[in-house]
Amino acid sequence: MPMLYATYELNRRMGSPVVAASALTARALQTLPSPVAKRRSVRHLRAACEIAAKARPTHTRPEFGITGVPVEGVEVAVTERALYATPFATLINFAKDVAVDQPRVLVVGPMSGHFTTLIRPTIRTLLSDHDVYVLDWRNARDIPVEYGAFGLDDYIAHVQNALRHLGPGTHVVSVCQPAVPVLAAVSLLAADDDPAQPASMTLIAGPIDTRVNPNAVNLMADKRPLSYFEKRVITTVPGRYRGAGRRVYPGFVQLAAFMSMNRRRHVTAHIDLYRDLVAGKTEKAAATRDFYDEYGAVMDVPAEFYLETVSRIFQEHLFARGELDVAGRRVDPSAITRTALLTVEGGNDDICSPGQTEAAHALCPAIPAERKRHYLQPGVGHYGVFSGSRWEAEIYPVVREFIAAS
C-alpha cells in the first residue's frame, strides 16, 4: 500500500499543533501557584493536556536506561558496550562494574514493531545474576537500501553469529517472536557440531507451533492469503528518511493492531491514568505513562522478514512440520543433544497461546528428559510473562535456576 506512510505522516502533521499546544499548556499549568494548581478544574485540564501530548506513536528509540543493578545485595554500576554491529543490529553487553563470575546469557528480543528496549524489564532482572548480552535491532526505516534485504534467514544468521562471538557455554533466552529463529539457529549449530552451541535455551512465549490452541492472531493469518498482507500493510519508506525506498511493515500498523486487540484494556488504562493525574497519584501515573511511552515507541520491520514469518511460520507451519529450510539447509531440531531446553508460557496469553511454545519439546526428542522443562504461569498475559511482578517473583526464579543447573 504505497500511500500508507504518506497518510500516516499527513495525519501526524495535522495533529502536531494539538500535540504541541497540549504539551505547552501542561507545562504552563505546572508553574501555577499552588493554590491555583490545586483547583479541581486546573487539575482536570492539566491531566487532559498531559495525555493529549502523548497521544501518538514516536519513532525515537528509548534508552535502556539501566545504570545499576543489585548484585549479591550491593548496587553496582552498569555500562552499555557495543561489541559489534551490522546494518540491522548491534550486539550489546551490559557490563557490570564488579568482578564476579556469572553465567553468560544472550537475550534475543522480537523484531515486531517495537524496539528491543520493550524487554528492558527482562534484561534488568537477568542482570543481577548473569553476564547479559542483547541483540538490539535497528529501525528498518533508518537502514539504507544498499544494505540489502533482511529476511527470516538473516535473523537466524544474526543469532548464530552472536552465539559464535560469545563462545561455548553461553545461555540463550528468546522473548516472544524469536523463539523460532533461536531454535532454528541452535538446531543448525547442533547439526554442525559447532562449539558455539549454547548450554541452555529458554524460549519465552514464542510461536513454535501456531496450530496448537490457535488464537485470533493465528486465525487471521490462516484465513488470509499472503497477498492480503502484502497489499494492505507493506509500504515504502518515504524519501525524507535514510531508509528511503526500503519496503517495510510499519511499526505504527503493528501498534494499531495490538491496541485494537485489547481496546477496552487500553481505554481503561488511560481513564485510570487521567484519574490518577487528577488525584495527584504521581507514582501510579508515572508507571502508566512510562509503559505507554515505551509501548508507543515503534520501529519499522523489513518487509521480507515480516512476510516470510507470516508465510513460513504462521501459514505454512514449516518449522512445526519439520520442513523449514534456511539458506538451502533443512532445519532439524532433533540434532540438538547438548543444549538444555526450558519453555515458558502465560496462562492468559492471547498473542502466543499456551501450548504453542511448549511444542518445542516434541521437536527436540534427543535432548534428555532431565534437561527439559516446561513452565506455565497462571494468570498472566503476554507481557506479564517477561515483565512485571509475576515475572520477577515467580517466573524469573524458574529461569535463573534452570540456567544455573545447565
Backbone hydrogen bonds in HBPLUS format (Angstrom, degrees):
<---DONOR---> <-ACCEPTOR-->    atom                        ^
c    i                          cat <-CA-CA->   ^        H-A-AA   ^      H-
h    n   atom  resd res      DA  || num        DHA   H-A  angle D-A-AA Bond
n    s   type  num  typ     dist DA aas  dist angle  dist       angle   num
A0004-LEU N   A0001-MET O   3.07 MM   3  5.62 168.9  2.08 124.4 127.9     1
A0007-THR N   A0003-MET O   2.86 MM   4  5.98 160.8  1.89 156.6 160.8     2
A0008-TYR N   A0004-LEU O   3.09 MM   4  6.28 159.0  2.13 144.3 150.3     3
A0009-GLU N   A0005-TYR O   2.88 MM   4  6.11 164.9  1.90 154.6 158.2     4
A0010-LEU N   A0006-ALA O   2.92 MM   4  6.07 150.3  2.01 144.0 152.4     5
A0011-ASN N   A0007-THR O   3.02 MM   4  6.24 160.9  2.06 149.0 153.6     6
A0012-ARG N   A0008-TYR O   2.99 MM   4  6.30 149.8  2.08 145.2 154.1     7
A0013-ARG N   A0009-GLU O   2.97 MM   4  6.21 160.3  2.01 147.5 151.9     8
A0014-MET N   A0010-LEU O   2.94 MM   4  6.18 158.9  1.98 150.6 156.7     9
A0015-GLY N   A0011-ASN O   2.95 MM   4  6.08 144.3  2.08 141.5 150.8    10
A0016-SER N   A0012-ARG O   2.93 MM   4  5.96 119.8  2.31 140.9 155.6    11
A0016-SER N   A0013-ARG O   3.34 MM   3  5.14 145.4  2.46  92.6 102.3    12
A0019-VAL N   A0015-GLY O   3.09 MM   4  6.35 164.1  2.11 157.9 162.8    13
A0020-ALA N   A0016-SER O   2.83 MM   4  5.97 171.0  1.84 161.8 164.0    14
A0021-ALA N   A0017-PRO O   2.87 MM   4  5.94 162.4  1.91 145.3 150.8    15
A0022-SER N   A0018-VAL O   2.91 MM   4  6.01 155.1  1.97 145.4 152.4    16
A0023-ALA N   A0019-VAL O   3.01 MM   4  6.25 157.6  2.06 148.9 154.6    17
A0024-LEU N   A0020-ALA O   2.97 MM   4  6.21 163.5  1.99 152.7 157.1    18
A0025-THR N   A0021-ALA O   2.90 MM   4  6.02 159.1  1.94 147.0 153.1    19
A0026-ALA N   A0022-SER O   2.94 MM   4  6.09 160.8  1.98 147.7 152.9    20
A0027-ARG N   A0023-ALA O   3.04 MM   4  6.27 159.0  2.09 147.6 152.9    21
A0028-ALA N   A0024-LEU O   2.90 MM   4  6.12 155.1  1.96 147.1 154.4    22
A0029-LEU N   A0025-THR O   2.92 MM   4  6.12 156.4  1.97 151.9 157.7    23
A0030-GLN N   A0026-ALA O   3.20 MM   4  6.41 134.2  2.42 136.5 147.8    24
A0030-GLN N   A0027-ARG O   3.19 MM   3  5.15 131.3  2.44  93.1 106.1    25
A0031-THR N   A0028-ALA O   3.12 MM   3  5.44 144.0  2.25 104.2 114.0    26
A0032-LEU N   A0029-LEU O   3.41 MM   3  5.43 165.3  2.43 101.9 106.1    27
A0036-VAL N   A0033-PRO O   3.03 MM   3  5.56 122.9  2.37 114.6 128.3    28
A0037-ALA N   A0033-PRO O   2.90 MM   4  6.05 167.9  1.92 159.7 163.7    29
A0038-LYS N   A0034-SER O   3.05 MM   4  6.10 140.2  2.22 150.1 157.7    30
A0039-ARG N   A0036-VAL O   3.05 MM   3  5.48 161.1  2.09 113.1 119.2    31
A0043-ARG N   A0039-ARG O   2.99 MM   4  6.30 161.9  2.02 159.1 164.4    32
A0044-HIS N   A0040-ARG O   2.99 MM   4  6.22 157.2  2.04 151.9 157.8    33
A0045-LEU N   A0041-SER O   3.05 MM   4  6.22 160.0  2.10 143.3 148.7    34
A0046-ARG N   A0042-VAL O   2.87 MM   4  6.04 164.0  1.89 153.7 158.2    35
A0047-ALA N   A0043-ARG O   3.02 MM   4  6.10 160.3  2.06 143.1 148.5    36
A0048-ALA N   A0044-HIS O   3.02 MM   4  6.22 163.8  2.04 149.7 153.9    37
A0049-CYS N   A0045-LEU O   2.96 MM   4  6.16 157.6  2.01 149.4 155.6    38
A0050-GLU N   A0046-ARG O   2.91 MM   4  6.11 157.8  1.96 151.9 157.7    39
A0051-ILE N   A0047-ALA O   3.12 MM   4  6.35 158.6  2.17 150.1 155.0    40
A0052-ALA N   A0048-ALA O   2.98 MM   4  6.15 161.9  2.01 147.7 153.2    41
A0053-ALA N   A0049-CYS O   2.93 MM   4  6.01 148.1  2.04 146.2 153.9    42
A0054-LYS N   A0051-ILE O   3.15 MM   3  5.46 149.1  2.25 105.8 114.7    43
A0055-ALA N   A0052-ALA O   3.27 MM   3  5.03 166.1  2.29 102.0 105.9    44
A0056-ARG N   A0054-LYS O   2.84 MM   2  5.79 141.2  1.99  99.2  92.3    45
A0058-THR N   A0296-GLY O   2.88 MM 238  6.16 156.6  1.93 145.0 149.9    46
A0298-VAL N   A0058-THR O   2.82 MM 240  6.14 158.4  1.86 175.1 167.7    47
A0078-VAL N   A0067-THR O   2.78 MM  11  4.73 154.1  1.85 118.6 117.2    48
A0069-VAL N   A0076-VAL O   3.02 MM   7  5.63 146.5  2.14 151.8 160.2    49
A0076-VAL N   A0069-VAL O   2.88 MM   7  5.63 169.4  1.89 149.3 150.6    50
A0071-VAL N   A0074-VAL O   2.76 MM   3  5.24 167.0  1.78 141.1 142.8    51
A0074-VAL N   A0071-VAL O   3.07 MM   3  5.24 164.6  2.10 110.1 115.0    52
A0097-ASP N   A0077-ALA O   2.87 MM  20  5.31 157.9  1.92 155.1 157.5    53
A0079-THR N   A0095-ALA O   2.79 MM  16  5.16 159.2  1.84 148.9 156.1    54
A0095-ALA N   A0079-THR O   2.84 MM  16  5.16 136.5  2.03 165.5 152.7    55
A0081-ARG N   A0093-ASN O   2.82 MM  12  5.10 151.3  1.90 148.0 157.0    56
A0093-ASN N   A0081-ARG O   2.77 MM  12  5.10 162.8  1.79 150.8 156.6    57
A0083-LEU N   A0091-LEU O   2.80 MM   8  5.60 161.7  1.84 167.9 174.2    58
A0091-LEU N   A0084-TYR O   2.96 MM   7  5.64 163.9  1.98 163.0 168.4    59
A0086-THR N   A0089-ALA O   2.79 MM   3  5.33 168.0  1.80 168.1 172.2    60
A0138-ARG N   A0088-PHE O   2.93 MM  50  5.26 158.2  1.97 141.4 138.3    61
A0090-THR N   A0136-ASP O   2.99 MM  46  5.13 149.3  2.09 130.6 139.7    62
A0136-ASP N   A0090-THR O   2.83 MM  46  5.13 179.5  1.83 154.7 154.7    63
A0092-ILE N   A0134-VAL O   2.85 MM  42  5.16 171.6  1.85 154.3 155.2    64
A0134-VAL N   A0092-ILE O   2.78 MM  42  5.16 152.6  1.85 145.4 154.7    65
A0094-PHE N   A0132-VAL O   3.05 MM  38  5.78 168.9  2.06 160.4 163.5    66
A0131-ASP N   A0103-PRO O   2.82 MM  28  5.89 166.6  1.84 146.4 151.1    67
A0171-HIS N   A0104-ARG O   2.81 MM  67  6.11 158.4  1.86 153.5 161.0    68
A0105-VAL N   A0131-ASP O   2.84 MM  26  5.97 166.9  1.85 153.1 155.3    69
A0133-TYR N   A0105-VAL O   2.80 MM  28  6.08 150.8  1.89 166.4 170.7    70
A0106-LEU N   A0171-HIS O   2.70 MM  65  6.13 160.0  1.74 162.6 168.7    71
A0173-VAL N   A0106-LEU O   2.79 MM  67  6.15 161.3  1.83 161.9 164.5    72
A0107-VAL N   A0133-TYR O   2.73 MM  26  6.07 166.9  1.75 159.5 162.5    73
A0135-LEU N   A0107-VAL O   3.30 MM  28  6.75 156.2  2.36 168.7 172.9    74
A0108-VAL N   A0173-VAL O   2.84 MM  65  6.18 163.7  1.86 160.0 163.4    75
A0175-VAL N   A0108-VAL O   3.01 MM  67  6.35 158.0  2.06 166.0 166.2    76
A0299-MET N   A0113-GLY O   2.91 MM 186  5.00 156.7  1.97 112.8 120.3    77
A0118-LEU N   A0115-PHE O   3.01 MM   3  5.94 170.6  2.02 125.5 128.1    78
A0119-ILE N   A0116-THR O   3.05 MM   3  5.96 161.3  2.09 125.7 128.9    79
A0120-ARG N   A0117-THR O   2.98 MM   3  5.00 148.2  2.09 115.8 113.7    80
A0122-THR N   A0119-ILE O   3.02 MM   3  5.35 123.7  2.35 107.1 120.8    81
A0123-ILE N   A0119-ILE O   3.16 MM   4  6.54 162.7  2.19 156.0 160.5    82
A0124-ARG N   A0120-ARG O   2.80 MM   4  5.98 171.6  1.80 165.8 167.8    83
A0125-THR N   A0121-PRO O   3.12 MM   4  6.14 163.9  2.15 142.6 146.6    84
A0126-LEU N   A0122-THR O   3.03 MM   4  6.21 164.6  2.06 150.9 155.5    85
A0127-LEU N   A0123-ILE O   3.02 MM   4  6.11 143.2  2.16 148.6 158.2    86
A0129-ASP N   A0126-LEU O   3.22 MM   3  6.01 142.8  2.37 120.3 127.6    87
A0130-HIS N   A0126-LEU O   3.07 MM   4  5.87 120.3  2.44 146.3 161.5    88
A0142-ASP N   A0139-ASN O   2.94 MM   3  5.67 165.1  1.97 124.1 128.9    89
A0140-ALA N   A0300-ASP O   3.06 MM 160  5.15 161.7  2.09 139.7 134.4    90
A0143-ILE N   A0140-ALA O   3.16 MM   3  5.23 169.4  2.18 111.1 112.6    91
A0243-GLY N   A0141-ARG O   2.78 MM 102  4.55 137.6  1.96 144.4 131.8    92
A0147-TYR N   A0144-PRO O   3.15 MM   3  6.04 169.7  2.16 123.7 126.9    93
A0148-GLY N   A0145-VAL O   2.92 MM   3  5.56 163.2  1.95 122.4 125.5    94
A0154-ASP N   A0151-GLY O   3.05 MM   3  5.24 120.6  2.42  99.7 114.2    95
A0155-TYR N   A0151-GLY O   3.11 MM   4  6.49 151.5  2.19 150.4 158.6    96
A0156-ILE N   A0152-LEU O   3.07 MM   4  6.37 163.5  2.10 153.5 157.0    97
A0157-ALA N   A0153-ASP O   2.95 MM   4  6.20 152.8  2.02 144.4 152.2    98
A0158-HIS N   A0154-ASP O   2.92 MM   4  6.19 149.0  2.02 145.4 153.4    99
A0159-VAL N   A0155-TYR O   3.13 MM   4  6.53 152.8  2.21 149.9 156.5   100
A0160-GLN N   A0156-ILE O   3.01 MM   4  6.34 163.2  2.04 151.7 156.2   101
A0161-ASN N   A0157-ALA O   2.88 MM   4  6.08 164.8  1.91 152.7 156.6   102
A0162-ALA N   A0158-HIS O   2.99 MM   4  6.15 153.0  2.06 144.5 151.6   103
A0163-LEU N   A0159-VAL O   3.02 MM   4  6.28 160.4  2.06 152.3 157.1   104
A0164-ARG N   A0160-GLN O   2.91 MM   4  6.19 154.9  1.97 150.5 158.2   105
A0165-HIS N   A0161-ASN O   2.87 MM   4  6.05 151.8  1.95 143.3 151.3   106
A0166-LEU N   A0162-ALA O   3.02 MM   4  6.26 153.6  2.09 146.4 152.9   107
A0167-GLY N   A0163-LEU O   2.89 MM   4  6.02 143.2  2.03 143.3 153.5   108
A0199-ALA N   A0170-THR O   2.73 MM  29  5.82 147.5  1.83 145.5 155.9   109
A0172-VAL N   A0200-SER O   3.01 MM  28  6.34 168.3  2.03 150.6 152.2   110
A0202-THR N   A0172-VAL O   2.87 MM  30  6.31 162.7  1.90 157.0 162.9   111
A0174-SER N   A0202-THR O   2.85 MM  28  6.24 164.4  1.88 171.2 176.5   112
A0204-ILE N   A0174-SER O   2.95 MM  30  6.00 159.3  1.99 150.1 156.9   113
A0176-CYS N   A0204-ILE O   2.69 MM  28  5.68 160.1  1.73 163.5 170.7   114
A0179-ALA N   A0176-CYS O   3.18 MM   3  6.25 151.3  2.27 138.7 140.7   115
A0182-VAL N   A0178-PRO O   2.86 MM   4  5.88 164.6  1.88 156.3 160.9   116
A0183-LEU N   A0179-ALA O   2.98 MM   4  6.06 166.2  2.00 147.5 151.8   117
A0184-ALA N   A0180-VAL O   2.83 MM   4  5.94 157.1  1.88 156.0 163.3   118
A0185-ALA N   A0181-PRO O   2.84 MM   4  5.97 155.2  1.90 143.8 150.5   119
A0186-VAL N   A0182-VAL O   2.96 MM   4  6.20 164.1  1.98 154.5 158.0   120
A0187-SER N   A0183-LEU O   2.96 MM   4  6.04 150.3  2.05 139.5 148.2   121
A0188-LEU N   A0184-ALA O   3.02 MM   4  6.29 156.6  2.08 150.2 155.0   122
A0189-LEU N   A0185-ALA O   3.04 MM   4  6.31 156.9  2.09 147.5 154.0   123
A0190-ALA N   A0186-VAL O   2.88 MM   4  6.06 154.6  1.95 146.6 153.8   124
A0191-ALA N   A0187-SER O   2.94 MM   4  6.19 154.0  2.01 146.0 153.1   125
A0192-ASP N   A0188-LEU O   3.20 MM   4  6.40 140.1  2.36 139.4 148.8   126
A0194-ASP N   A0189-LEU O   2.91 MM   5  5.09 168.8  1.92 157.4 155.4   127
A0193-ASP N   A0190-ALA O   2.95 MM   3  4.82 155.7  2.01 102.0 109.7   128
A0197-GLN N   A0194-ASP O   3.13 MM   3  5.93 157.9  2.18 127.1 127.3   129
A0340-ALA N   A0199-ALA O   3.06 MM 141  6.35 169.0  2.07 137.5 134.5   130
A0201-MET N   A0340-ALA O   2.78 MM 139  6.04 141.8  1.93 147.6 158.8   131
A0342-LEU N   A0201-MET O   2.93 MM 141  6.28 162.8  1.96 158.2 159.6   132
A0203-LEU N   A0342-LEU O   2.84 MM 139  6.29 159.0  1.89 163.4 167.7   133
A0344-VAL N   A0203-LEU O   2.92 MM 141  6.27 154.1  1.99 159.8 159.8   134
A0205-ALA N   A0344-VAL O   2.87 MM 139  6.02 170.5  1.88 169.7 166.9   135
A0208-ILE N   A0206-GLY O   2.99 MM   2  5.94 134.2  2.21 109.2  95.6   136
A0209-ASP N   A0356-GLN O   3.16 MM 147  4.92 142.9  2.31 124.6 135.2   137
A0212-VAL N   A0209-ASP O   3.29 MM   3  6.03 166.2  2.31 116.5 120.3   138
A0219-LEU N   A0215-ASN O   2.92 MM   4  6.17 164.0  1.94 159.7 164.6   139
A0220-MET N   A0216-ALA O   3.00 MM   4  6.06 151.1  2.09 141.4 148.8   140
A0221-ALA N   A0217-VAL O   3.13 MM   4  6.42 158.2  2.18 147.4 152.6   141
A0222-ASP N   A0218-ASN O   2.95 MM   4  6.18 150.7  2.04 146.9 155.5   142
A0223-LYS N   A0219-LEU O   3.05 MM   4  6.14 155.3  2.12 148.2 152.8   143
A0228-TYR N   A0225-PRO O   2.95 MM   3  5.46 141.1  2.11 112.0 122.2   144
A0229-PHE N   A0226-LEU O   3.08 MM   3  5.46 118.1  2.48 106.0 119.0   145
A0230-GLU N   A0226-LEU O   3.03 MM   4  6.35 162.4  2.06 154.6 160.2   146
A0231-LYS N   A0227-SER O   2.95 MM   4  5.98 156.5  2.00 146.4 151.4   147
A0232-ARG N   A0228-TYR O   3.11 MM   4  6.13 149.2  2.21 142.4 150.5   148
A0233-VAL N   A0229-PHE O   2.94 MM   4  5.54 162.4  1.97 146.3 149.2   149
A0235-THR N   A0248-VAL O   3.00 MM  13  5.62 164.3  2.03 159.5 163.1   150
A0248-VAL N   A0235-THR O   2.82 MM  13  5.62 161.9  1.85 158.7 165.0   151
A0237-VAL N   A0246-ARG O   2.94 MM   9  5.51 164.1  1.96 152.0 156.2   152
A0245-GLY N   A0237-VAL O   3.03 MM   8  5.30 167.1  2.04 139.0 139.7   153
A0241-TYR N   A0238-PRO O   3.37 MM   3  6.26 174.2  2.38 125.8 127.2   154
A0244-ALA N   A0241-TYR O   3.05 MM   3  5.32 144.3  2.18 121.3 119.6   155
A0246-ARG N   A0243-GLY O   2.91 MM   3  5.63 160.9  1.94 151.8 154.1   156
A0303-ALA N   A0247-ARG O   3.02 MM  56  5.38 163.7  2.05 131.9 126.7   157
A0249-TYR N   A0301-VAL O   2.74 MM  52  5.06 161.1  1.78 152.6 159.4   158
A0301-VAL N   A0249-TYR O   2.98 MM  52  5.06 173.1  1.98 140.7 142.5   159
A0253-VAL N   A0250-PRO O   3.15 MM   3  5.48 139.3  2.33 103.2 113.8   160
A0254-GLN N   A0250-PRO O   3.42 MM   4  6.88 157.4  2.47 146.4 151.5   161
A0255-LEU N   A0251-GLY O   2.90 MM   4  6.17 159.6  1.94 152.5 158.6   162
A0256-ALA N   A0252-PHE O   3.10 MM   4  6.14 157.9  2.15 133.7 139.3   163
A0257-ALA N   A0253-VAL O   2.97 MM   4  6.25 151.8  2.05 145.9 153.9   164
A0258-PHE N   A0254-GLN O   2.90 MM   4  6.19 162.8  1.93 155.5 159.3   165
A0259-MET N   A0255-LEU O   2.89 MM   4  6.08 164.0  1.91 154.3 159.0   166
A0260-SER N   A0256-ALA O   2.96 MM   4  6.07 155.0  2.03 143.6 150.1   167
A0261-MET N   A0257-ALA O   3.13 MM   4  6.33 140.9  2.29 142.6 152.2   168
A0266-HIS N   A0262-ASN O   3.10 MM   4  6.45 160.2  2.14 158.7 164.3   169
A0267-VAL N   A0263-ARG O   2.91 MM   4  6.13 160.9  1.95 157.7 163.4   170
A0268-THR N   A0264-ARG O   2.92 MM   4  6.05 164.4  1.94 149.7 154.3   171
A0269-ALA N   A0265-ARG O   2.96 MM   4  6.14 152.3  2.03 141.5 149.4   172
A0270-HIS N   A0266-HIS O   3.07 MM   4  6.32 150.8  2.16 144.6 151.0   173
A0271-ILE N   A0267-VAL O   2.95 MM   4  6.25 150.1  2.04 149.4 158.4   174
A0272-ASP N   A0268-THR O   2.88 MM   4  6.12 161.8  1.92 152.3 157.2   175
A0273-LEU N   A0269-ALA O   2.91 MM   4  6.10 146.5  2.02 136.3 146.2   176
A0274-TYR N   A0270-HIS O   2.94 MM   4  6.12 158.9  1.99 142.5 147.4   177
A0275-ARG N   A0271-ILE O   3.01 MM   4  6.32 161.8  2.04 150.0 154.6   178
A0276-ASP N   A0272-ASP O   2.85 MM   4  6.04 155.4  1.91 149.0 156.1   179
A0277-LEU N   A0273-LEU O   2.90 MM   4  6.14 158.2  1.95 153.1 158.5   180
A0278-VAL N   A0274-TYR O   3.03 MM   4  6.28 160.2  2.07 149.8 155.1   181
A0279-ALA N   A0275-ARG O   2.89 MM   4  6.04 155.3  1.95 145.7 153.0   182
A0280-GLY N   A0276-ASP O   2.96 MM   4  5.97 111.8  2.44 135.4 150.7   183
A0281-LYS N   A0276-ASP O   2.86 MM   5  4.95 148.9  1.96 150.3 151.2   184
A0280-GLY N   A0277-LEU O   3.28 MM   3  5.13 150.8  2.37  94.7 103.2   185
A0282-THR N   A0280-GLY O   2.93 MM   2  5.40 128.6  2.20 107.0  91.6   186
A0285-ALA N   A0281-LYS O   2.99 MM   4  6.14 164.4  2.02 156.7 161.8   187
A0286-ALA N   A0282-THR O   2.81 MM   4  5.89 155.1  1.87 146.5 153.6   188
A0287-ALA N   A0283-GLU O   3.08 MM   4  6.29 152.2  2.16 144.9 151.3   189
A0288-THR N   A0284-LYS O   3.23 MM   4  6.54 158.2  2.28 147.4 152.4   190
A0289-ARG N   A0285-ALA O   2.91 MM   4  6.17 163.0  1.94 153.4 158.6   191
A0290-ASP N   A0286-ALA O   2.84 MM   4  5.95 159.4  1.88 148.0 153.8   192
A0291-PHE N   A0287-ALA O   3.14 MM   4  6.34 156.8  2.20 142.5 148.1   193
A0292-TYR N   A0288-THR O   3.09 MM   4  6.42 165.1  2.12 152.7 155.8   194
A0293-ASP N   A0289-ARG O   2.77 MM   4  5.93 145.6  1.89 151.1 161.3   195
A0294-GLU N   A0290-ASP O   3.12 MM   4  6.32 158.3  2.17 145.7 150.3   196
A0295-TYR N   A0291-PHE O   2.79 MM   4  5.99 162.5  1.82 150.1 156.2   197
A0296-GLY N   A0292-TYR O   2.86 MM   4  5.65 143.6  1.99 132.4 140.6   198
A0297-ALA N   A0294-GLU O   3.14 MM   3  5.30 160.4  2.18 105.6 111.7   199
A0306-TYR N   A0302-PRO O   3.16 MM   4  6.48 167.5  2.17 158.5 162.0   200
A0307-LEU N   A0303-ALA O   2.92 MM   4  6.02 176.7  1.93 158.6 159.6   201
A0308-GLU N   A0304-GLU O   2.94 MM   4  5.92 160.9  1.98 147.0 153.1   202
A0309-THR N   A0305-PHE O   2.99 MM   4  6.00 152.9  2.06 143.0 150.3   203
A0310-VAL N   A0306-TYR O   2.99 MM   4  6.26 161.8  2.02 152.4 157.3   204
A0311-SER N   A0307-LEU O   2.91 MM   4  6.08 170.3  1.92 151.7 154.5   205
A0312-ARG N   A0308-GLU O   2.79 MM   4  5.59 161.0  1.83 145.2 151.0   206
A0313-ILE N   A0309-THR O   3.03 MM   4  5.28 148.5  2.13 127.8 137.2   207
A0314-PHE N   A0309-THR O   3.29 MM   5  6.75 149.8  2.39 150.7 159.0   208
A0315-GLN N   A0310-VAL O   2.90 MM   5  6.15 123.3  2.22 150.6 167.2   209
A0316-GLU N   A0311-SER O   2.80 MM   5  5.90 159.6  1.84 156.5 162.7   210
A0318-LEU N   A0312-ARG O   2.84 MM   6  5.56 148.2  1.94 160.7 171.2   211
A0321-ARG N   A0317-HIS O   2.99 MM   4  6.13 144.6  2.12 150.0 160.6   212
A0323-GLU N   A0318-LEU O   2.70 MM   5  4.78 162.2  1.73 158.2 154.3   213
A0322-GLY N   A0319-PHE O   3.05 MM   3  5.15 160.7  2.09 106.3 112.2   214
A0331-VAL N   A0324-LEU O   2.86 MM   7  5.72 167.9  1.87 175.4 171.2   215
A0326-VAL N   A0329-ARG O   2.67 MM   3  5.12 157.2  1.72 150.4 152.5   216
A0329-ARG N   A0326-VAL O   2.93 MM   3  5.12 158.8  1.98 110.4 117.4   217
A0335-ALA N   A0332-ASP O   3.04 MM   3  5.89 165.3  2.06 125.0 128.4   218
A0336-ILE N   A0333-PRO O   3.05 MM   3  5.69 168.0  2.06 119.7 123.5   219
A0341-LEU N   A0371-ARG O   2.95 MM  30  6.42 154.5  2.02 157.9 165.7   220
A0373-ARG N   A0341-LEU O   2.90 MM  32  6.43 140.0  2.06 155.2 164.5   221
A0343-THR N   A0373-ARG O   3.00 MM  30  6.54 153.6  2.07 151.9 160.3   222
A0375-TYR N   A0343-THR O   2.84 MM  32  6.21 155.4  1.90 155.9 164.3   223
A0345-GLU N   A0375-TYR O   2.98 MM  30  6.45 153.3  2.05 158.7 165.2   224
A0377-GLN N   A0345-GLU O   2.86 MM  32  6.18 173.4  1.86 159.6 159.6   225
A0349-ASP N   A0346-GLY O   3.21 MM   3  5.19 164.9  2.24 114.4 113.2   226
A0347-GLY N   A0377-GLN O   2.81 MM  30  5.72 167.9  1.82 150.3 146.5   227
A0348-ASN N   A0380-VAL O   2.81 MM  32  5.22 150.8  1.90 146.6 144.2   228
A0356-GLN N   A0353-SER O   3.12 MM   3  5.91 167.0  2.14 142.7 146.5   229
A0359-ALA N   A0355-GLY O   3.23 MM   4  6.12 129.9  2.49 131.0 139.7   230
A0360-ALA N   A0357-THR O   3.04 MM   3  5.97 173.5  2.04 127.5 129.5   231
A0361-HIS N   A0358-GLU O   3.06 MM   3  6.04 160.5  2.09 130.5 132.9   232
A0363-LEU N   A0360-ALA O   3.11 MM   3  5.14 128.6  2.38  95.9 109.9   233
A0364-CYS N   A0361-HIS O   3.12 MM   3  5.22 151.9  2.20 102.1 110.7   234
A0367-ILE N   A0364-CYS O   3.37 MM   3  5.98 166.9  2.39 116.4 120.1   235
A0371-ARG N   A0368-PRO O   2.86 MM   3  5.41 158.8  1.91 118.3 125.5   236
A0372-LYS N   A0369-ALA O   3.17 MM   3  5.33 156.5  2.23 115.1 114.0   237
A0385-VAL N   A0382-HIS O   3.31 MM   3  5.69 158.3  2.36 106.0 112.3   238
A0386-PHE N   A0383-TYR O   3.34 MM   3  5.85 148.0  2.45 109.3 115.9   239
A0387-SER N   A0383-TYR O   3.07 MM   4  6.01 118.2  2.47 144.6 161.0   240
A0392-GLU N   A0388-GLY O   3.15 MM   4  6.46 164.9  2.17 153.7 157.5   241
A0393-ALA N   A0389-SER O   2.87 MM   4  5.93 167.1  1.89 152.1 156.1   242
A0394-GLU N   A0390-ARG O   2.90 MM   4  5.35 155.4  1.96 135.5 142.8   243
A0395-ILE N   A0390-ARG O   3.07 MM   5  6.47 157.5  2.12 150.1 155.9   244
A0396-TYR N   A0391-TRP O   2.68 MM   5  5.60 164.4  1.71 163.8 164.4   245
A0398-VAL N   A0395-ILE O   2.98 MM   3  5.41 127.1  2.27 110.4 123.8   246
A0399-VAL N   A0395-ILE O   3.19 MM   4  6.61 156.8  2.25 151.2 158.0   247
A0400-ARG N   A0396-TYR O   2.77 MM   4  5.98 171.2  1.77 169.4 171.2   248
A0401-GLU N   A0397-PRO O   2.99 MM   4  6.02 165.2  2.02 143.0 147.1   249
A0402-PHE N   A0398-VAL O   2.99 MM   4  6.11 152.1  2.07 143.6 151.7   250
A0403-ILE N   A0399-VAL O   2.97 MM   4  6.20 165.3  2.00 156.4 159.5   251
A0404-ALA N   A0400-ARG O   2.99 MM   4  6.20 164.0  2.02 149.3 154.2   252
A0405-ALA N   A0401-GLU O   2.94 MM   4  6.06 153.1  2.01 143.6 150.6   253
A0406-SER N   A0402-PHE O   3.06 MM   4  6.20 127.7  2.35 138.6 152.0   254
A0406-SER N   A0403-ILE O   3.08 MM   3  5.11 136.8  2.28  97.2 109.7   255
